Amino acid sequence: MESVSLGLSLSLVFLVAGWGPTGMALATHHGPCKQVHRAVDCTGRWQGTVPADLPADTQALSLDHNTIRTLTNASLLQYPHLETLSLRENRLELIEPGAFLSSRDLRNLSLADNALGTNYAVTAAALGSLPALRKLDLSGNHLTEDMVAAMLRNLSSLESLSVARNLIMRLDSSVFEHLGQLQELNLEKNYIYDIEGGTFEGLLGLQRLNLAYNYIPCIVEFGLTQLKTLNASNNVLEWFLSAEGEAVFELETLDLSHNKLLFFPLLPRQSKLHTLLLRDNEVSFYRHLPNATALLDVTVQFLVTEGNTTNITTLSLWEEVSSSNLSSLSFLDMSQNQLWYLPAGFLGRMTSLSHLKLNQNCLETLHIQDREPLGELTDLDLSHNRLGDLQLGLGPLPSLRALNLSANRLRSVPPHTFAHTWITTVDLSHNPLQLCPQQASADGAEDPVCMDLRNIASLRRLDLAGCGLEVVPSRAFSGTPLTHLDLSNNQGALARGPQPLRAIALMLQVLSLRNTGLPPSGEDIDFSGFQNLLSLDLSDNSLTSFPESLSGLSLQTLDLRGNRLPSLPLHALQKQLGRCLSVLYLSQNPFDCCTLEWWDFLHQLRTVNVVDRGQVTCNSSSTLIGAERLPASILQRCRWKTVNMALLYLVLTLPACLTLLVALAVIFLTFKHKLLQLVKSQYRVSSPY
């Protein structure tokens, strides 16, 4: 929320004026500044003063990221129509008292990230001459609460104020007592540890209050009935107590995440709350302790001290929930707390709940009964708990679309869990599951400790990663039209190949088979039936050859990391696979440096992004070398290896053979007569000459 209003206001002025790709043709230049209509942008131009040559009718002026130290009485004299001024991230130490006398129409002013605390009293006098000011950003100016009070004394017209990232430590009614029109207040990232009663009571129009990233220890007697949004996250809150009574609160969003809350907050009895964020606290319920001791009548007392007055609030450890009206709540985040159970009826009163996050708690059991109808619940996150028992009544979750049960201790989920829902996404990863076989056992009953994922007509996405699946039974997903399936990190689950997935092969679009023990030889892996597959992960499977059946698929993403592939077949990349592939992972394979024709082909395609290109290596004489830039010596060595040795030997011996033949011919011609006489005398046969 920090300086959002002022920043957006200035941005909108420029956008409306045509600043952007479609409006650049209308831009004119005044020295280093750009102008579109009546908006001028001088951002980041190393300006030491306000430019004096801008059009007199300028309405919006941005001087962010410059080096201006002083805004003098004459700086804005020539711009009487100015409505929006931004001086963020300059070196402002002083604004002279008459600096805004000629800009009485100024409505939006951003002075964030300067050093106005140096001469705050003089600057306060300057701000007091702005009767029309609606939005002011004083973030990051090293201001204390006294300085802020002085600078706001004459700004009763303000509707939006940000004093984030300053040095404010304590707040009382004197700081904001003159801001009756204020609707939005940002106090985040200060050092606030104490807020006196009545500090915000005079702000009758306040709707959005940001107290995040401070050191507030508690909020008690919360009574800002007109407030719609309260962000008190990232403090050290140990409890949140609303004022008792039947007053109707307008509160819609309450963020108490990243605190030290020990109890569920005591919320207004009547409110319009639709978003409650309690992430990363220490919330637990205490009606039953882990040793099963009942605490029905045990109470807790809160001592609230204000000046010389001490008030004592007594509550039952169960009433902090039962007294609050949660019927309008649609989003509840209680993740990263210390919940080990939910009280009976806790969820049943949240009739409008659509998103519930209970992940990263200590839940061991969860029973949602039919008397707790959560008809609007679409997203339920129970991941990273200790769930060993999950019981969902017959039909209490008709609108459920996404269920996250990952990282629990579930061995199965009741068969009727998905029967009456339109669930599309289920995450069961990292649970000790086994899938139910296709056929019943000999006694006619299926294994009671197995997960039946067949015939779930609405299910499209299923995650079973890291479940320790020993084998995927044949037709384990029949009747369930999955488009996304993750079976990664189930060693040996597909040792016989992807045949068990044949029933859903034509529907699958995204499939992860990382570390599933696929057969090493690609000839034993048949993906020809997966004609609609777009993304396939085969990493960490020790493949020794590329599955030829992939060449006819229209894959867009393929992951082959962590295998034992010596090369990729060039002809596979020249088929349908190469024409459709856009993302490829190849690292951690022992590619042969002398058979990288396919690598060169990928370079030529220019349509395939090898994401881990810099990590792809090849093997040359037991040495791993980056495939991206092979040394010339390696290339030369590879050329010698690819030479036809028979032809080489023929070329080498041919000159010697020719020489010997010529020598024999010369000898024969020289001694021809003597040789003939020798032959004639040897055989004594006459021969005419």
N, C-alpha and C positions, 0 to 999 in steps of 0.2 A: 503493500500500500504506500510505500515511501514515495512521496512527491508524484504519485500517479496522476492526480487530478490536473496539476499544473502542466506536467509533461504532456499528457494527452490533449489538453486544451490547446497548447501551442502546436502540437503535431496536427490536430484537426484543422487549425487555421491554415496551415500550409497545404494540407491535402485538399481542403475545400477550394483553396485558391488555385489548385491545379499543380501543386508541387509533386512531381513524380514523373514516371515514364511518359504519361500521356500529356503532362503539362509543361515539360521542359522547353517546348518550343516557345512558350510564352514568357520564359524567364529573361530578365535583363540584368546587367551587371553594373554595380556601382563600386568601382575599385575591387576589393576582394570579396564583396558581398553579392549575393544573388537575390533578386526580387521577383516575386510572382504576384501580380496584382498589388495588394497592399500589405503583403507579408515579405519581410526581409530576413535573410539568413546570413549571419556573419560568424557562424560556428567555426572554431579552430583556426582563426586567421591571425593569431598573435597580435591582436589589437590591444593597445595599452590604454586607449580611450574610446569613448563612443564615437563612431564616425559622424562627421558633421555634414556630409554631402548626400545624405539619403533623402528620398522624397518626403516632403512635409506632411503628406497624408498617410504616412505609414501607420498601420494599426497593430501589426505584430512584429516584434523584433527579437531575434535570437542572437545573443552574444556569448553563448556557452563556450567553454574551453578556450578562454583568452587570458590576458594578463592584466586586466583592469584592476587597479588598487583603490581608486577613489571615484565615486560618482559625485561630481561637483554640481553646484547649483545651475550651471550652464549646460550640463551634459545633454539634457533632454529638452531644452528650451524650444528647439525647432520642430518637435514632434508632438504637437498638442492633441493629436487624435489617437495616441497610443492606448491600446486596450490590453495587450499581452506583451510582457517583457520577461525575458529569461537571461539570467546572468550566472548560470550554474558553472562551478569549477573555474572561477577566476581567482584573484588574490585580493578580493574586496575586504578592506579593513574599515572603511569609512564611507558613509553616505551623508552628504551635507544636508542640513535641515531643509533647504529649499530645492532639493534635487527634483522633487515630484510636483512642484507647484504648477508647472505647465502641463502635467499629465493627470489631471483630476478625473479622467475617464478610465484610468487604469483599473482593470478588473482582475487580471491574473499576473502574479509576480512570483518568480522563482529566484531565490538567492542562495540556493543550496551549495554546500561545499565551498565556503569561503572562510573568512576570519572576522566575522562581524562582532564577535565577542570582545574584540579589542576596544572598539569605540561604540559600544551598544547604546549608550545614552543619547549620543548624537544621532545615530541611526533611528532610534525610537522616535525622535522628533520628526525625522523625515517621513517615516511611515505614517505618522499621525495626520499627514496632509492628504491622505488617500481615502476620501469618503465613499468611493464606489468599489473599493477592493473586496473581491469575493474569495479569491484563492491565493494563499500565501504559503511558500515553502521556505522554511528556515533550517532545513536539515544540515547537519554537519558543520556547524558554525561555532563550536565550543561554548555553547550558551548554558548557563546555570538557570535554575528556576526563577531566580530574582531578575536575571536579565530578560528572560522570556516574558515575565509579567510586565516589565517596563516597556517592552517593544509592542505588546498587545493592548496596552491601556486604552488607546483611542481607535481601535479597529472593530467597532461594534458591528460593522457590515459583513465581517468574514463568515463564509459558509464552509470553507475547507481550509484546514491548517495542518501542516506537517512540521514538527520540531524533532524529528527522528535523528538519531546519531549525535546527540548533544551530551551535556554533562548534568542533566536533571536528576536529582536524587530524591526529593520530597515534593509532594503536591498538596496544596490546600486550596480553599475556595478563592483566594486572592489572585491566583494565577490566571484563571479564565473567567473571572466574574463579569467582564464586560462583553462577553461573546454570546449574546442571546440568540443570534441567528446561526450559530455554528451547527453544521450537520455532520461533518466528518473531521475526526481528530486522530492524528498519527503520532504516537509517542514511543514507537519501538526503538530498540537498541540505545537506551539510555542507561542510567544506573538507579532507577526508581526502586526504592525498597519500602516506602511509606506513602500511603494515600489517605489523607485525613477524610473523615466523614464530611459530606457536603461539597466535595471538590467539584463534582459534575452536576450537582443539583440545579444550578442556575442555567445549565445548557439544555433548555427544554426542547430544542429542535434537534439534539444530537441523535444520529441514527447509526453511525459507524465509528467504533472506538478500537484503536489498535494499541495494545499494551505489550506486545510481544518482545521477547529478548530483554527483560529487565530482571529485577531481583525481588519481585513481589512475593511475600510469604503466604498470604491468604487473601481471600475476598469474602467478606462477611456482610450481611445485611444488604446484599445487592438489591437495589431498588430502582434502577434506571428503566422504568416501564416503557419509555419511548424508544429505547435502543433496539435496533434490528440486528446488528452484527457486533459481536465482541470477540476480539482476538487477544487472549491472554496466554498464548503458548510460549514455551521456552522461558518460564520463570521458575520459581521454587515453591509454587503453590502446594500446600498440604491439604487444604480444603476450600470448597466453594459453597457458600450458604446464601441462598436468596432470602429476602425479607419475607416474613410470614404475613399472611393475609390473602384476600381473594382478589387483589388487583390483577387486571389483565395486562400481561407483558406483551410487547410487540416483538420480542426477541425471536429471531429466525435462525441465526447461525451463532453457535458458541464453540470456540476453539480453546480447549484447555490442554492440548497435547504437549508432551515433553515437559511435564512438571513432576511433582512428587505427591500427587493426590493419593491418600490412603483409602478414601471412601468415594462411593458414587456421589456425584455432586447433588446437593439439595437444590432442585430446580423450582422455578415458580409453579404454583398450583395451576395457574391459568396462563398459558403462553401459546405462541404460534411456532414453537421451535420445530424446525425440520432437519437441521444438521447439528450433530453433537460429536465433537472430535475429542477423544480421551486417550489417544495413542501415547505410548511410552510414559506411563505413570506407575503407581504401585497399588492400583485399585484392586480390592478384593471384597467378597461378601463374607459376613461374619455370623450369619444366623446359625450355621453349623461349622464348627471347627473340624479339622481333619480327623480328630478322634471321636467325631460324631456327637459331641456334646451340644445340646440344645441351648440356645441363648435367646429365647423368646422374650425374656423380661430384662435383659441386660441393656443398660443405657450408657451413653457417652455424653459428657458435658464439655461444651465449648465456652471458654472464658474470653470475652471480647472487651478489651480495655480501650477507652477513648478519653484521654485527659484524666480527669479524676473519677470518671464513671466506668463501672465494670458491669457488663451484662453477661448473664449465664444462659446459654441455650442448651436444653437437654433434649436428646433424640434417642430413640431406640435404634439399635444397629440395623434394624430392618426397615424402619420408617423412612430412611433417607431415599428409598426408592418408591415405596408405596404411596407417599404423599404427593408425588409429582405426576402431573398429567402429561403422558408421552404419546397421546393418540395422534398427534400431528407429525411425529418424528418419522422421517423417511431415510435418513442416513446416520448410522451409528458406527463409530470406529472405536473399539475398545481393545485394539491390538497392543501387544507388548505391555501387558499388565501382569497381575498375579492371580488371575481368576482360576480357581480349580473346580468351581461348579457355578451354575446359574440358579438362583432361587426359583421355586415353582411360581409360575405366573408372571415372571419377569418379562418374557417376550410377548405374552398374550395381550398385554395392554398396548403394544405398539402396533396398532392396526393399520397404520400407513407405511410401515417399514418396508423399504425396497432394497437397501444395501446394508448388510451387517458384516462387520469385520471383527472376528474374535481370534485372529491368528496370533501366534507367539504368546500363548498363555500356558496354563498348567492343567487344562481341562482333561479329565480322565474319562468322563462319561457325559453324554448329552442326550437328553430325551425331550423331543418336541412332540407334545401330545395333541390329540385332536381338539382339545379344549383351548389350545393356543393357536388359533388360526392366523397364519401370517400370509394372508391372501395376496398381498402386494409384493412380497419378498421375491426379488429376481436374482440377487447376488449374495451368496453366503460363503465366507472365507473362514475355515476352521483349521487352516494349515499350521504346522509347527506347534502342536500340542502333544498331549500324551493319550489321545483318544484310543481306547480299546473297545469301547461300547458306544455305538451310535444307533439311536432308535428314533425314527421319524414316523409319526402317526400316519394312518391311511388318508392321505389327501390334505394335510395342513399346508402344503406348499405348492399350490396349483400353478403359480406364476414363476417358479424357480427356473432360471436359465443357466446359471453358472454356479458350480459347487467345487470348492477347493478343499480337499482333504489331505493334501500332501504332508509328508513328514509326521505321521502319527504311528499308532501301533495297531491299526486295523487289519484283521485277517479276512474280514468280509464285511459287506454292507447288506442289510436285509433286502431280499429280492424285490419287495414292493416299494423300495425307496424311490425308484424312478417311474413307477407305474402310473402315477396320476399327475405327472408334471410334463412340461414342455421343455425339459432341460436340454441344452445344446452343448455345454462344456463341462467336463468333469476331470479333475486332477486328482489322481490316486497315487501319484508317484511317491516313492520312498515309504511304502507300507509293506509289511511282510505278507503279500497276497499270493494266492495261486488261483488261476482261472479254472472255472468248472469245465470238466470234460464234456465231449459231445454226447456221450451216452451215459446212462445211469449205471451205478455199480450193480453187482450181482444180485443184491437184495432188493433192487428196484428203486433205491434212494440215492440221490446224488450226494456227493461229499458236502456235509453241512459247513465245513470250513473252507469255502472257496467262493470266488467272486463270479457271479453270473452276469455277463455283459451282453447277452443275446437279446434280440427283439426289443431294443430300446429305440423306438421309431424316430424320436426327435434328436438323438445324440449325434453330434457332428465332430466334436473334438474330445479326444481322450488321451490322457497322459498316464503311462504306466512305467515311467523311467525309474530304475533303481529299486524295483520291487522284489528282486531275487527270484524271478520266475524261472523255474527249472525247465519248463517247456511250454510252448504255446500250443494248446490242443487244436486239432483240426476244427475249423469252422467255429472258433471261440467267439467270433464277433458276428455270426450270421444273423441277419435280420436287423442289424444296427448299421445304418448308412453313414459310416464314418468318412470324413474328408481329411481329418488331421489325426495322426496316430503317432505317439512317441513310445517306443519300446526300448529305448537306449539303456545301457548299463544293466542288462539282464543277461549275464554271460551264459551262453549255451542255450538260450531260449529259442533260437532259430538255427540250431546246428544242422538241421536238415534243409535249410533254405527257407524262402518266404512262402512255401506252399500253404501253411496254415492261414495265410491272409488272402487266399484265392477268392473267398466268398465276397470280400469287400474291395478286391483289386481295382475294379472299374470305377469305384467311387473315390478312392483315395487321391488326394492332391498333394498332401504334405506327409512324408513318412520319415521317421528317424529310427534307424537300425544301428546306431552307434554301439559298439561293444556288445553285440548280441551273439557272437560266436558263429557267424556265417561260415559256410565251407570255404576253405582257402582258394580253391580253384574256381575261377569265374564261370567255367563250363557247367558247374553244378548249381548255379544260381540263375533262376529263370524269372525275369521281370517283364516278360513279353505281354502279360495280361494287365499290366499297370499303365494303361494307355492314357489316362488323364493325370498322371503324376507330374507335378510341377517342381517339387523340391524333394530331394532324397539325400539322407545322411548315412553314409556307409563307413564312417571313420572308425578307427581302432578295431578293425576286424581281421587283421593279418592276411588280407587278400594277396595272393601271389600272382594273380592274373585278372585282367579287366573283364567284367561280365559282358559278354558280347550282346546279351539281350538288351542292354541299355542303349545301344546305338540307334534303335528304332523309336525311342521315346522322345517326347517333346519337353524334356526337362529344362527348367530355367536355372535351377540351383542344384549343384552336385558337390558333396563333400567326400573326399577320398583321403583325408589326412590319416596318418598313423597306420598305414598298411605296409605291405611288402612288395609293392608294384615296381618292377624294373623299368617299365615303360607303359605308355598308352598306345593302343592300336591306332595308327593314322587313319585307317579306313573308317573307324567308328566316328572320328571327328568330322569326317567328310560326309556323313549321312545326316539324318534328321537331328541327332543329338547336337552336332556341331552347329547346325543352323538355328537352334532354339536356345542353346546354352548362353547364359549371361553372367553367372556367378559360379566360380570354381575354386575349390580349396584342394591343395596338392602337397603341402609340406609333410615332412616326416615319412617319406618314402625313399627306398634305396634305388632311385632311378640310375640307369646306366648312362654315363656321360657320352658314350659313343653311339647311343641310339636315341637321340633327341630330335629326330625329324618332326615328331608330333609337337614338340615344344616350339620349334620354328613355325609350324603351321598355326599354332595358337597366336603367335605374334602377328602373323599375316591376317588372321581373321579380324582382329581389332574389335570384335563384338563380345568377346569373353573377358570378363574381369577376373584375373587370378588374384584373389584378395591377398593371399599370403605369398605373393610372387618373390618377395625378398627372402623368404625362408625356405624356398624350394632348393634342394641340393641334389647332387648326383654323385655316384660312386666311381672313382677312377683309381685303380690299384689300391683298394681298401682305404682311400682317402676321400672324405666328403668335401665337395666343392660346390659353391653357389652356382646354380644353373643359369642365373641371369647374365653373368659375365665369365665365361670360361676362358682360362689362360690360353695363349697361342700354343704353348707346348702340349697341352692336353688335346687340342684340336689336331695338331700334327700327329700325335700318337694315335689318335682315333683314325686318321686317314690311312696310316700304315696297317691298322687292324682290318680295315675294310677292303684292302687291295686283294685281287684274285691271285693267290699264290701260285697256282698252276701256270697262269699266263706269265707271271713274273719269272718263274723258273725257266720257262720256254724262251723268254726274251734274253735271259742271262746266258743260257747254254747255246743259243742259236749261233752267235759269232764263232764259238769254239768248234761247233760242228762244221760250219762252212769252211773254216780254216783247215780242218783235218781233211775234208773232202777235196779241197783244192790241192793240198799236199799229195794226197793219194793219186789224183789225176796227173799231176806233174811227174811223179815217180813212174806211173804207168806209161806215159808217153815217152819218157826218157829211156826206159829199159824195155820197150815194147818188142824189139827184134830179138833180143837175147831171151826174153821170156818165151817167145814163140818157139825158138829153136830148142829151148830147154823142154818145153812141153812135147815137141815133136820127137825129140830123142827119147823122152820118157815113155811115150806110148808107141813109138816106131810106126807111125802111120804117116804115109805121104800126103802131102797137101800142096796143091798148086798155088802159085803166087800170082 
